[in-house]
């Protein structure tokens, strides 16, 4: 297994780094806006079989349109009863060209080898498939906020 779970929530880490609670809240507002965009992308762009990588609490499943035949949620930790597969994004347990669409929302920044996960997405995505990918704002961790 490549992945190890972080021991602290990101907001706690940011506060320990010196970011004010107001700045952390501002970043949370950015996530709220991004969530709306991701919901719209799920509804508009996904058809057929869809993989939600790092599904967490499986928030996006309910936003799939009628064209989605099968929604598979994968996460390293089972934080929701509706998670279908417990697994590592860097070693997806699926055959080549399985999915018509992949959703990966705010996951890559948690992986030690995000490029490996991207290669896995390419492997399991059908030709002409859709990848909806988001990552949070990356902060320079070496400078004071």
N, C-alpha and C positions, 0 to 999 in steps of 0.2 A: 504494500500500500504506500502511495506517495504522499498522501495528504495527511496533515495533522490539523485538528481544529484549534482555532485561536482561543485563548483562555479568557479574554476580556471583550466586552462589547466595544464597537468602534467609538461610540460617544465617550465612554470612559477613557479610552486611550487618547482621544483628542483633548479632553479636559486635562489629563495628566501632562500632555505636551504643552499646555499653556493656552489652548484655545478657550475663549470665554464661552459660558453656556449660551450666550446670545448667538455667537458664531456657529456653534453646534446646532442650534435651533434653525438658523438660516440654512445650513446644509440639509437639515431634515425637510425644510420647505422645498428645497430643490428635489429631494426624493419624492415628495408628494406630486410635484408637477411631472416628474419623469414617470411615475406610476400611471398617471392619466394617459400619457403618450404611449406607454407600453400596452395598456388595455386596448387602446385604439388600434395599435399595430397587430395585436393578437386577433382582434375581430376582423380586421381588413385583409390581412396577408396569409393567414394560415388555413390550409385545407388538408384533407387526408389524415395522415398519421403525424402527430406532433410530439416532440420530446421537450419537456421543460427541465432543463439542467439546473440543479441547485434550487429546486422548487420551494424549499423552506416550508412555509405554511400553506402552500398550494393555492395562492391567491389568484392566479391567472386562469385556472381551469374553467371557472364559471364564466369567463369572458369569451370563450371559444364560440365561433359561429357554427351554424348548422352544417357547414362544409367539412368540419373536423369529424372524422370517423372514429378516431382513437387518440386519446390524450394520455401520455405516459409521463408521470412526474418522477424525477430522480433526485435524491439528495444524499449527502454523506451521512447526515443524521436524520432520523425519523422524528421530525417536529410536528407532523400532522398525521392523523389516521389515514388520510387519503394518499399519502406517498406510496407510489406503486413499487419503486425499486430503490433499495438502498445501495449506493455505489459511488464510485469516484469518477469525476468528470474527466480525469486524465487516463482512465481505463474503462471506457464505456462497455457494458456487457451486452452489446447488440451487434448483429451482423452488419456488414457493409451495406450501404444504400438502403437503410430501413425506413428513414423518416422523410416526409415531405417538408417538414419545418422543424426548426429548433429554436427554442427561447432560452436565453441565458442572461438573466438580469442580476447584475451586481454580484457576480460569482468569481470572475477571473482574478480579481485583486486578492482573493483569499487563497489562491493556489500557488504552490511553490514553483510550478512549471506551467504557466498559462499557455505557452506555445504548444505544449503537449495536448492540452484540452482542445485547442483550436484544430489541431491535426485530427483529433478524434471526431470533432464535429464534422469536418470535411469527409471523413471516412464513412460515417453513418448517415450523412445527408444524401438524399437522392440527387441525381443530376438535375439541375434546374430548381432545386429546393430553396427554401427561404430560411435564412438565419437572422433572427432578431437578437441583437446583442447590446447590452448596456454595461457600462462601468461607471462608478461614481467619480466625482472630481478627484484627481490625484493631487495630494498635497505634498509640498516639499518637506519631508520629515527632518531635514537637517537645518532648517532655518526656524527661528522663533516666529510664532504667528503674529 
